[in-house]
Amino acid sequence: MKSFKFRLEALLKFRKMQEEQAQISFWQATNQFRIEKEELAKLEENVLENMNLLRNFQQNLLSIETFKSFHHYFDKMKKEIQQQNESVKRADEYRQECLKNLEEAVKSHKVVEKFREKKIQDYQAELLKEEQKILDEIGLQLYVREK
């Protein structure tokens, strides 16, 4: 009997490649999400530091110009934080989409892989059947020769 050859080997390789690409995309999206969250944390930390600085200045006499500068700065930072929150949200949505794609790719690959395993089992069962048939024929010939 000839050796086992899986007819859908090209499909299996393609699905494996899709799975690997989905893993890379998910890793990149997760990394971008982390970067966006870190940037948001830096902005928020910067605002807190400057609020503490403003409180320290308020204990002394504070000029109107300085107060206006702080007020303008906090308005600007509030807008930047809102924009960064949107960036974090978009990055998370993209990460979730990549995760979904990865799950689908893994599932597709496993379907073909399980089909391949079943075909291997069928092939091995057929081999055993052929081997048993040959052994039975040999046994029968030996029995006939002895008589």
KELUMKOL-594874 format. One record per atom (N, C-alpha, C): residue number from 1; residue in one letter; atom name; z, x, y. Coordinates in Angstrom, 2 decimals, padded with zeros to 5 digits. Atoms other than C-alpha are relative to their C-alpha. Example, Ala and Ser with C-alpha at 12.3 -4.5 7.8 and 13.67 -1.06 7.14 Angstrom:
// KELUMKOL-594874
> seq|type|atom|Z|X|Y
> 1|a|N|000.00|000.89|-001.19
> 1|a|CA|007.80|012.30|-004.50
> 1|a|C|000.00|000.90|001.20
> 2|s|N|-000.06|-000.82|-001.19
> 2|s|CA|007.14|013.67|-001.06
> 2|s|C|000.73|-000.77|001.09
END
This chain:
// KELUMKOL-594874
> seq|type|atom|Z|X|Y
> 1|m|N|000.00|000.85|-001.18
> 1|m|CA|000.00|000.00|000.00
> 1|m|C|000.00|000.89|001.24
> 2|k|N|000.09|-000.84|-001.19
> 2|k|CA|-000.81|001.31|003.47
> 2|k|C|001.29|-000.08|000.83
> 3|s|N|-001.23|-000.07|-000.79
> 3|s|CA|001.87|002.27|005.98
> 3|s|C|000.06|-001.13|001.03
> 4|f|N|-000.23|001.10|-000.94
> 4|f|CA|003.35|-000.22|008.44
> 4|f|C|-000.63|000.30|001.35
> 5|k|N|000.57|-000.12|-001.34
> 5|k|CA|001.43|-000.78|011.65
> 5|k|C|000.22|-001.34|000.69
> 6|f|N|-000.30|001.21|-000.77
> 6|f|CA|002.67|-003.28|014.24
> 6|f|C|-001.18|-000.26|000.94
> 7|r|N|001.20|000.32|-000.79
> 7|r|CA|-000.34|-005.00|015.80
> 7|r|C|000.30|-000.18|001.49
> 8|l|N|-000.36|000.25|-001.40
> 8|l|CA|001.54|-005.78|019.03
> 8|l|C|000.74|001.18|000.62
> 9|e|N|-000.69|-001.20|-000.51
> 9|e|CA|002.72|-002.21|019.66
> 9|e|C|-000.29|000.21|001.50
> 10|a|N|000.36|-000.16|-001.42
> 10|a|CA|000.85|-002.11|023.01
> 10|a|C|000.80|-000.98|000.85
> 11|l|N|-000.79|000.98|-000.73
> 11|l|CA|002.60|-005.30|024.11
> 11|l|C|001.46|000.42|000.06
> 12|l|N|-001.38|-000.48|000.03
> 12|l|CA|005.95|-003.87|023.05
> 12|l|C|000.21|001.11|001.03
> 13|k|N|-000.10|-001.09|-000.98
> 13|k|CA|005.34|-000.73|025.11
> 13|k|C|-000.09|-000.53|001.42
> 14|f|N|000.15|000.60|-001.32
> 14|f|CA|004.21|-002.83|028.08
> 14|f|C|001.29|-000.70|000.44
> 15|r|N|-001.25|000.70|-000.33
> 15|r|CA|007.34|-005.00|027.93
> 15|r|C|001.14|000.98|000.26
> 16|k|N|-001.01|-001.03|-000.21
> 16|k|CA|009.51|-001.89|027.65
> 16|k|C|-000.18|000.63|001.39
> 17|m|N|000.29|-000.57|-001.32
> 17|m|CA|007.80|-000.45|030.73
> 17|m|C|000.40|-000.98|001.11
> 18|q|N|-000.42|001.02|-000.97
> 18|q|CA|008.36|-003.73|032.61
> 18|q|C|001.52|000.00|000.14
> 19|e|N|-001.47|-000.03|-000.03
> 19|e|CA|012.05|-003.59|031.67
> 19|e|C|000.49|001.22|000.78
> 20|e|N|-000.41|-001.21|-000.71
> 20|e|CA|012.35|-000.01|032.93
> 20|e|C|-000.28|-000.13|001.50
> 21|q|N|000.31|000.21|-001.42
> 21|q|CA|010.61|-000.93|036.21
> 21|q|C|001.00|-000.96|000.64
> 22|a|N|-000.98|000.96|-000.52
> 22|a|CA|012.96|-003.89|036.64
> 22|a|C|001.36|000.66|000.17
> 23|q|N|-001.26|-000.73|-000.14
> 23|q|CA|015.94|-001.60|036.04
> 23|q|C|-000.01|000.87|001.25
> 24|i|N|000.13|-000.85|-001.20
> 24|i|CA|014.69|000.79|038.72
> 24|i|C|000.09|-000.84|001.26
> 25|s|N|-000.04|000.88|-001.16
> 25|s|CA|014.12|-002.06|041.17
> 25|s|C|001.41|-000.52|000.25
> 26|f|N|-001.37|000.50|-000.15
> 26|f|CA|017.58|-003.46|040.50
> 26|f|C|000.92|001.10|000.52
> 27|w|N|-000.82|-001.11|-000.46
> 27|w|CA|019.17|-000.04|040.96
> 27|w|C|-000.25|000.26|001.49
> 28|q|N|000.33|-000.23|-001.40
> 28|q|CA|017.32|000.45|044.27
> 28|q|C|000.55|-001.11|000.89
> 29|a|N|-000.51|001.13|-000.78
> 29|a|CA|018.26|-003.03|045.49
> 29|a|C|001.52|000.06|000.11
> 30|t|N|-001.46|-000.13|-000.03
> 30|t|CA|021.90|-002.46|044.54
> 30|t|C|000.42|001.11|000.94
> 31|n|N|-000.29|-001.12|-000.89
> 31|n|CA|021.88|000.86|046.35
> 31|n|C|-000.19|-000.41|001.46
> 32|q|N|000.25|000.46|-001.37
> 32|q|CA|020.37|-000.74|049.48
> 32|q|C|001.09|-000.97|000.44
> 33|f|N|-001.08|000.94|-000.31
> 33|f|CA|022.96|-003.53|049.34
> 33|f|C|001.28|000.75|000.35
> 34|r|N|-001.19|-000.81|-000.27
> 34|r|CA|025.74|-000.94|049.19
> 34|r|C|-000.10|000.68|001.36
> 35|i|N|000.21|-000.66|-001.29
> 35|i|CA|024.27|000.94|052.15
> 35|i|C|000.19|-000.98|001.15
> 36|e|N|-000.13|001.02|-001.05
> 36|e|CA|024.03|-002.25|054.21
> 36|e|C|001.46|-000.41|000.19
> 37|k|N|-001.42|000.36|-000.11
> 37|k|CA|027.64|-003.17|053.40
> 37|k|C|000.80|001.12|000.66
> 38|e|N|-000.69|-001.13|-000.61
> 38|e|CA|028.82|000.32|054.35
> 38|e|C|-000.27|000.04|001.50
> 39|e|N|000.36|000.03|-001.42
> 39|e|CA|026.96|000.05|057.67
> 39|e|C|000.77|-001.10|000.72
> 40|l|N|-000.77|001.09|-000.57
> 40|l|CA|028.63|-003.30|058.33
> 40|l|C|001.46|000.40|000.16
> 41|a|N|-001.40|-000.44|-000.07
> 41|a|CA|032.04|-001.82|057.56
> 41|a|C|000.20|001.00|001.13
> 42|k|N|-000.09|-000.97|-001.09
> 42|k|CA|031.36|001.05|059.98
> 42|k|C|000.00|-000.69|001.36
> 43|l|N|000.05|000.73|-001.26
> 43|l|CA|030.42|-001.36|062.75
> 43|l|C|001.31|-000.72|000.28
> 44|e|N|-001.27|000.72|-000.17
> 44|e|CA|033.53|-003.47|062.18
> 44|e|C|001.14|000.95|000.31
> 45|e|N|-001.04|-001.00|-000.25
> 45|e|CA|035.72|-000.38|062.08
> 45|e|C|-000.11|000.54|001.43
> 46|n|N|000.23|-000.48|-001.35
> 46|n|CA|034.16|000.85|065.31
> 46|n|C|000.52|-001.00|001.03
> 47|v|N|-000.49|001.05|-000.90
> 47|v|CA|034.93|-002.48|067.02
> 47|v|C|001.52|000.01|000.03
> 48|l|N|-001.47|-000.01|000.05
> 48|l|CA|038.55|-002.35|065.84
> 48|l|C|000.57|001.20|000.76
> 49|e|N|-000.46|-001.19|-000.71
> 49|e|CA|038.96|001.19|067.14
> 49|e|C|-000.10|-000.19|001.51
> 50|n|N|000.17|000.22|-001.44
> 50|n|CA|037.58|000.19|070.54
> 50|n|C|000.89|-001.11|000.53
> 51|m|N|-000.98|001.02|-000.42
> 51|m|CA|039.79|-002.91|070.66
> 51|m|C|001.36|000.64|000.21
> 52|n|N|-001.27|-000.72|-000.16
> 52|n|CA|042.79|-000.67|070.11
> 52|n|C|-000.03|000.87|001.25
> 53|l|N|000.15|-000.81|-001.21
> 53|l|CA|041.49|001.62|072.85
> 53|l|C|000.14|-000.88|001.24
> 54|l|N|-000.12|000.93|-001.12
> 54|l|CA|041.15|-001.37|075.20
> 54|l|C|001.45|-000.42|000.20
> 55|r|N|-001.42|000.37|-000.11
> 55|r|CA|044.73|-002.43|074.42
> 55|r|C|000.81|001.13|000.65
> 56|n|N|-000.69|-001.15|-000.60
> 56|n|CA|045.93|001.06|075.26
> 56|n|C|-000.32|000.11|001.49
> 57|f|N|000.38|-000.05|-001.42
> 57|f|CA|043.98|000.98|078.54
> 57|f|C|000.66|-001.13|000.78
> 58|q|N|-000.58|001.15|-000.70
> 58|q|CA|045.41|-002.45|079.38
> 58|q|C|001.46|000.24|000.35
> 59|q|N|-001.39|-000.32|-000.34
> 59|q|CA|048.91|-001.02|079.34
> 59|q|C|000.06|000.72|001.34
> 60|n|N|000.13|-000.63|-001.31
> 60|n|CA|047.82|001.08|082.31
> 60|n|C|-000.84|-000.93|000.87
> 61|l|N|000.86|000.80|-000.86
> 61|l|CA|045.91|-000.28|085.24
> 61|l|C|-001.45|000.21|-000.43
> 62|l|N|001.38|-000.03|000.49
> 62|l|CA|042.38|-001.12|084.19
> 62|l|C|-000.93|-000.47|001.11
> 63|s|N|000.94|000.40|-001.06
> 63|s|CA|039.52|-001.21|086.67
> 63|s|C|-000.92|-001.09|-000.52
> 64|i|N|000.92|001.08|000.35
> 64|i|CA|037.14|-004.12|086.74
> 64|i|C|-001.24|000.57|-000.68
> 65|e|N|001.19|-000.62|000.59
> 65|e|CA|034.23|-001.80|085.95
> 65|e|C|000.24|000.39|-001.46
> 66|t|N|-000.33|-000.39|001.37
> 66|t|CA|035.96|-000.46|082.85
> 66|t|C|000.09|-001.24|-000.89
> 67|f|N|-000.13|001.23|000.76
> 67|f|CA|036.81|-003.98|081.72
> 67|f|C|-001.38|-000.60|-000.29
> 68|k|N|001.36|000.51|000.20
> 68|k|CA|033.19|-005.09|082.24
> 68|k|C|-000.75|000.82|-001.05
> 69|s|N|000.65|-000.87|000.98
> 69|s|CA|032.00|-002.10|080.25
> 69|s|C|000.45|-000.34|-001.42
> 70|f|N|-000.52|000.40|001.31
> 70|f|CA|034.28|-003.04|077.36
> 70|f|C|-000.56|-001.35|-000.43
> 71|h|N|000.50|001.34|000.30
> 71|h|CA|033.21|-006.67|077.59
> 71|h|C|-001.47|000.07|-000.44
> 72|h|N|001.42|-000.16|000.35
> 72|h|CA|029.52|-005.69|077.53
> 72|h|C|-000.14|000.66|-001.38
> 73|y|N|000.04|-000.70|001.28
> 73|y|CA|030.16|-003.32|074.61
> 73|y|C|000.33|-000.94|-001.16
> 74|f|N|-000.41|000.92|001.08
> 74|f|CA|031.96|-006.00|072.57
> 74|f|C|-001.06|-001.08|-000.25
> 75|d|N|001.10|000.95|000.20
> 75|d|CA|029.14|-008.50|073.18
> 75|d|C|-001.13|000.63|-000.81
> 76|k|N|001.06|-000.73|000.71
> 76|k|CA|026.61|-005.92|072.03
> 76|k|C|000.38|000.21|-001.46
> 77|m|N|-000.45|-000.25|001.37
> 77|m|CA|028.67|-005.07|068.96
> 77|m|C|000.05|-001.29|-000.82
> 78|k|N|-000.03|001.29|000.70
> 78|k|CA|029.11|-008.75|068.10
> 78|k|C|-001.40|-000.35|-000.51
> 79|k|N|001.39|000.27|000.41
> 79|k|CA|025.31|-009.14|068.03
> 79|k|C|-000.42|000.94|-001.13
> 80|e|N|000.35|-000.96|001.05
> 80|e|CA|024.90|-005.98|065.96
> 80|e|C|000.65|-000.37|-001.33
> 81|i|N|-000.71|000.41|001.22
> 81|i|CA|027.51|-007.20|063.47
> 81|i|C|-000.67|-001.23|-000.62
> 82|q|N|000.71|001.18|000.51
> 82|q|CA|025.71|-010.55|063.18
> 82|q|C|-001.31|000.41|-000.68
> 83|q|N|001.25|-000.47|000.59
> 83|q|CA|022.42|-008.76|062.57
> 83|q|C|000.25|000.74|-001.31
> 84|q|N|-000.31|-000.74|001.21
> 84|q|CA|024.05|-006.49|060.02
> 84|q|C|000.44|-000.94|-001.12
> 85|n|N|-000.37|001.01|001.00
> 85|n|CA|025.59|-009.50|058.26
> 85|n|C|-001.25|-000.63|-000.61
> 86|e|N|001.27|000.54|000.51
> 86|e|CA|022.07|-010.92|057.98
> 86|e|C|-000.69|001.01|-000.93
> 87|s|N|000.59|-001.05|000.85
> 87|s|CA|020.85|-007.59|056.58
> 87|s|C|000.70|000.07|-001.35
> 88|v|N|-000.78|-000.01|001.24
> 88|v|CA|023.65|-007.63|054.01
> 88|v|C|-000.38|-001.21|-000.86
> 89|k|N|000.36|001.23|000.72
> 89|k|CA|022.79|-011.21|053.08
> 89|k|C|-001.39|000.13|-000.64
> 90|r|N|001.35|-000.18|000.55
> 90|r|CA|019.08|-010.38|052.66
> 90|r|C|000.00|001.00|-001.15
> 91|a|N|-000.07|-001.02|001.06
> 91|a|CA|019.90|-007.27|050.63
> 91|a|C|000.62|-000.58|-001.27
> 92|d|N|-000.64|000.61|001.16
> 92|d|CA|022.18|-009.31|048.37
> 92|d|C|-000.95|-000.98|-000.69
> 93|e|N|000.96|000.94|000.58
> 93|e|CA|019.53|-012.01|047.89
> 93|e|C|-001.08|000.75|-000.78
> 94|y|N|001.02|-000.80|000.69
> 94|y|CA|016.96|-009.36|046.98
> 94|y|C|000.58|000.62|-001.28
> 95|r|N|-000.67|-000.57|001.18
> 95|r|CA|019.46|-007.72|044.60
> 95|r|C|000.13|-001.05|-001.10
> 96|q|N|-000.12|001.08|000.98
> 96|q|CA|020.06|-011.08|042.91
> 96|q|C|-001.36|-000.32|-000.63
> 97|e|N|001.36|000.24|000.51
> 97|e|CA|016.30|-011.60|042.59
> 97|e|C|-000.39|001.10|-000.99
> 98|c|N|000.31|-001.12|000.90
> 98|c|CA|015.93|-008.13|041.04
> 98|c|C|000.79|-000.12|-001.31
> 99|l|N|-000.81|000.20|001.20
> 99|l|CA|018.77|-008.91|038.63
> 99|l|C|-000.63|-001.06|-000.90
> 100|k|N|000.66|001.06|000.77
> 100|k|CA|017.02|-012.11|037.58
> 100|k|C|-001.26|000.54|-000.69
> 101|n|N|001.21|-000.61|000.59
> 101|n|CA|013.77|-010.18|037.05
> 101|n|C|000.35|000.93|-001.15
> 102|l|N|-000.45|-000.91|001.06
> 102|l|CA|015.65|-007.59|035.01
> 102|l|C|000.40|-000.79|-001.24
> 103|e|N|-000.42|000.82|001.14
> 103|e|CA|017.22|-010.27|032.81
> 103|e|C|-001.21|-000.56|-000.73
> 104|e|N|001.21|000.54|000.62
> 104|e|CA|013.79|-011.83|032.21
> 104|e|C|-000.77|001.08|-000.75
> 105|a|N|000.72|-001.10|000.64
> 105|a|CA|012.24|-008.45|031.41
> 105|a|C|000.70|000.42|-001.29
> 106|v|N|-000.76|-000.36|001.21
> 106|v|CA|015.04|-007.63|028.95
> 106|v|C|-000.23|-001.05|-001.08
> 107|k|N|000.21|001.09|000.96
> 107|k|CA|014.62|-011.02|027.31
> 107|k|C|-001.40|000.09|-000.62
> 108|s|N|001.38|-000.11|000.50
> 108|s|CA|010.84|-010.59|027.02
> 108|s|C|-000.16|001.17|-000.97
> 109|h|N|000.08|-001.19|000.86
> 109|h|CA|011.23|-007.13|025.53
> 109|h|C|000.70|-000.27|-001.33
> 110|k|N|-000.74|000.28|001.23
> 110|k|CA|013.83|-008.33|023.03
> 110|k|C|-000.76|-000.94|-000.93
> 111|v|N|000.77|000.94|000.82
> 111|v|CA|011.58|-011.16|021.85
> 111|v|C|-001.03|000.76|-000.83
> 112|v|N|001.02|-000.77|000.72
> 112|v|CA|008.79|-008.74|020.95
> 112|v|C|000.66|000.96|-000.98
> 113|e|N|-000.71|-000.95|000.87
> 113|e|CA|011.28|-006.23|019.51
> 113|e|C|000.51|-000.71|-001.26
> 114|k|N|-000.48|000.75|001.17
> 114|k|CA|012.82|-008.90|017.24
> 114|k|C|-001.16|-000.39|-000.91
> 115|f|N|001.18|000.33|000.80
> 115|f|CA|009.35|-009.97|016.14
> 115|f|C|-000.44|001.22|-000.80
> 116|r|N|000.36|-001.25|000.68
> 116|r|CA|008.58|-006.34|015.29
> 116|r|C|000.95|000.27|-001.17
> 117|e|N|-000.98|-000.21|001.06
> 117|e|CA|011.82|-006.04|013.30
> 117|e|C|-000.23|-000.95|-001.17
> 118|k|N|000.27|000.96|001.07
> 118|k|CA|010.96|-009.20|011.38
> 118|k|C|-001.23|000.44|-000.80
> 119|k|N|001.20|-000.47|000.70
> 119|k|CA|007.51|-007.81|010.58
> 119|k|C|000.31|001.22|-000.87
> 120|i|N|-000.41|-001.16|000.81
> 120|i|CA|009.11|-004.56|009.37
> 120|i|C|000.73|-000.48|-001.26
> 121|q|N|-000.73|000.54|001.16
> 121|q|CA|011.46|-006.55|007.11
> 121|q|C|-000.98|-000.65|-000.99
> 122|d|N|001.01|000.62|000.87
> 122|d|CA|008.51|-008.56|005.78
> 122|d|C|-000.78|001.07|-000.75
> 123|y|N|000.74|-001.10|000.61
> 123|y|CA|006.62|-005.33|005.12
> 123|y|C|000.83|000.66|-001.09
> 124|q|N|-000.87|-000.64|000.99
> 124|q|CA|009.60|-003.79|003.32
> 124|q|C|000.20|-000.91|-001.21
> 125|a|N|-000.13|000.95|001.11
> 125|a|CA|010.04|-006.94|001.23
> 125|a|C|-001.27|000.02|-000.85
> 126|e|N|001.27|-000.06|000.72
> 126|e|CA|006.36|-006.79|000.31
> 126|e|C|-000.10|001.29|-000.81
> 127|l|N|-000.01|-001.27|000.72
> 127|l|CA|006.75|-003.12|-000.64
> 127|l|C|000.87|-000.09|-001.25
> 128|l|N|-000.90|000.16|001.15
> 128|l|CA|009.70|-003.96|-002.89
> 128|l|C|-000.65|-000.86|-001.08
> 129|k|N|000.67|000.89|000.93
> 129|k|CA|007.71|-006.75|-004.46
> 129|k|C|-001.09|000.75|-000.78
> 130|e|N|001.06|-000.81|000.64
> 130|e|CA|004.77|-004.41|-005.15
> 130|e|C|000.60|001.02|-000.96
> 131|e|N|-000.67|-001.00|000.84
> 131|e|CA|007.12|-001.75|-006.51
> 131|e|C|000.52|-000.65|-001.28
> 132|q|N|-000.53|000.70|001.16
> 132|q|CA|008.78|-004.27|-008.81
> 132|q|C|-001.13|-000.40|-000.95
> 133|k|N|001.15|000.38|000.81
> 133|k|CA|005.38|-005.46|-010.00
> 133|k|C|-000.51|001.20|-000.81
> 134|i|N|000.45|-001.23|000.69
> 134|i|CA|004.35|-001.87|-010.84
> 134|i|C|000.99|000.37|-001.10
> 135|l|N|-001.01|-000.33|001.00
> 135|l|CA|007.65|-001.24|-012.64
> 135|l|C|-000.07|-000.97|-001.19
> 136|d|N|000.14|000.99|001.08
> 136|d|CA|007.21|-004.46|-014.63
> 136|d|C|-001.21|000.32|-000.88
> 137|e|N|001.19|-000.35|000.77
> 137|e|CA|003.70|-003.40|-015.65
> 137|e|C|000.26|001.23|-000.88
> 138|i|N|-000.33|-001.21|000.77
> 138|i|CA|004.96|000.03|-016.73
> 138|i|C|000.91|-000.36|-001.17
> 139|g|N|-000.92|000.43|001.06
> 139|g|CA|007.78|-001.57|-018.68
> 139|g|C|-000.72|-000.76|-001.09
> 140|l|N|000.77|000.77|000.97
> 140|l|CA|005.36|-003.96|-020.36
> 140|l|C|-000.89|000.93|-000.85
> 141|q|N|000.84|-000.95|000.74
> 141|q|CA|003.00|-001.11|-021.31
> 141|q|C|000.83|000.82|-000.97
> 142|l|N|-000.87|-000.76|000.89
> 142|l|CA|005.89|000.90|-022.75
> 142|l|C|000.43|-000.86|-001.19
> 143|y|N|-000.41|000.91|001.06
> 143|y|CA|007.01|-002.13|-024.75
> 143|y|C|-001.14|-000.20|-000.99
> 144|v|N|001.17|000.22|000.85
> 144|v|CA|003.49|-002.73|-026.08
> 144|v|C|-000.27|001.24|-000.84
> 145|r|N|000.25|-001.25|000.71
> 145|r|CA|003.11|000.95|-027.08
> 145|r|C|001.02|000.20|-001.12
> 146|e|N|-001.04|-000.17|001.01
> 146|e|CA|006.38|000.92|-028.98
> 146|e|C|-000.24|-000.90|-001.19
> 147|k|N|000.25|000.94|001.11
> 147|k|CA|005.26|-002.02|-031.11
> 147|k|C|-001.21|000.32|-000.71
END
